[in-house]
Amino acid sequence: MECKKLITARKNKGLTQKQVADKMAMEQTTYSKKERGLSPIREDEWMRFAKILEVNIEDIKEIRTKKEEKKITN
């Protein structure tokens, strides 16, 4: 499941995936996978994304079902 709220917040802040990835100390491809829902986002990463994007964590965090989470991690 694509993280539409995260993508919107990043774009609203005027940042590229590369810029956010650099601030997170990760590769742009890793960040892209997280945005596209192909890689799980840990709780600490949600907190860092919120800080970088200057939003509340609730504003960007997607609610996923256990089935969706399992699909990502397998």
One Martini backbone bead per residue (centre of mass of N, CA, C, O) as a GRO file, in nm:
protein
   74
    1MET     BB    1   0.093   0.040   0.026
    2GLU     BB    2   0.075   0.348  -0.032
    3CYS     BB    3   0.214   0.658   0.111
    4LYS     BB    4   0.035   0.931   0.061
    5LYS     BB    5   0.091   1.114   0.307
    6LEU     BB    6   0.398   1.119   0.278
    7ILE     BB    7   0.410   1.229  -0.008
    8THR     BB    8   0.253   1.490   0.041
    9ALA     BB    9   0.437   1.608   0.262
   10ARG     BB   10   0.692   1.620   0.092
   11LYS     BB   11   0.579   1.801  -0.136
   12ASN     BB   12   0.485   2.037   0.050
   13LYS     BB   13   0.797   2.084   0.137
   14GLY     BB   14   0.982   2.051  -0.132
   15LEU     BB   15   1.082   1.749  -0.149
   16THR     BB   16   1.279   1.496  -0.222
   17GLN     BB   17   1.365   1.182  -0.189
   18LYS     BB   18   1.669   1.237  -0.159
   19GLN     BB   19   1.651   1.444   0.072
   20VAL     BB   20   1.518   1.258   0.277
   21ALA     BB   21   1.720   1.029   0.265
   22ASP     BB   22   1.962   1.193   0.362
   23LYS     BB   23   1.832   1.268   0.642
   24MET     BB   24   1.802   0.938   0.699
   25ALA     BB   25   2.046   0.771   0.599
   26MET     BB   26   1.950   0.679   0.300
   27GLU     BB   27   1.856   0.550   0.027
   28GLN     BB   28   1.648   0.634  -0.223
   29THR     BB   29   1.542   0.345  -0.281
   30THR     BB   30   1.447   0.290   0.007
   31TYR     BB   31   1.250   0.521   0.030
   32SER     BB   32   1.074   0.447  -0.212
   33LYS     BB   33   0.976   0.176  -0.095
   34LYS     BB   34   0.830   0.304   0.144
   35GLU     BB   35   0.631   0.482  -0.017
   36ARG     BB   36   0.524   0.218  -0.192
   37GLY     BB   37   0.506  -0.034   0.020
   38LEU     BB   38   0.774  -0.241  -0.005
   39SER     BB   39   0.860  -0.125   0.282
   40PRO     BB   40   0.886  -0.105   0.598
   41ILE     BB   41   0.792   0.114   0.870
   42ARG     BB   42   0.925   0.226   1.137
   43GLU     BB   43   0.861   0.404   1.412
   44ASP     BB   44   1.125   0.576   1.404
   45GLU     BB   45   1.079   0.669   1.112
   46TRP     BB   46   0.818   0.821   1.147
   47MET     BB   47   0.938   1.029   1.344
   48ARG     BB   48   1.153   1.140   1.145
   49PHE     BB   49   0.967   1.225   0.920
   50ALA     BB   50   0.803   1.428   1.085
   51LYS     BB   51   1.041   1.613   1.151
   52ILE     BB   52   1.135   1.678   0.862
   53LEU     BB   53   0.824   1.765   0.770
   54GLU     BB   54   0.672   1.916   0.997
   55VAL     BB   55   0.479   1.690   1.139
   56ASN     BB   56   0.254   1.486   1.241
   57ILE     BB   57   0.245   1.153   1.259
   58GLU     BB   58  -0.068   1.131   1.199
   59ASP     BB   59  -0.041   1.280   0.911
   60ILE     BB   60   0.141   1.018   0.777
   61LYS     BB   61   0.028   0.769   0.896
   62GLU     BB   62  -0.046   0.453   0.808
   63ILE     BB   63  -0.300   0.217   0.803
   64ARG     BB   64  -0.241  -0.125   0.861
   65THR     BB   65  -0.283  -0.432   0.812
   66LYS     BB   66  -0.162  -0.734   0.889
   67LYS     BB   67  -0.168  -0.839   0.598
   68GLU     BB   68  -0.002  -0.607   0.473
   69GLU     BB   69   0.250  -0.640   0.650
   70LYS     BB   70   0.313  -0.932   0.571
   71LYS     BB   71   0.355  -0.877   0.269
   72ILE     BB   72   0.607  -0.693   0.308
   73THR     BB   73   0.793  -0.897   0.492
   74ASN     BB   74   0.784  -1.147   0.262
   0.00000   0.00000   0.00000
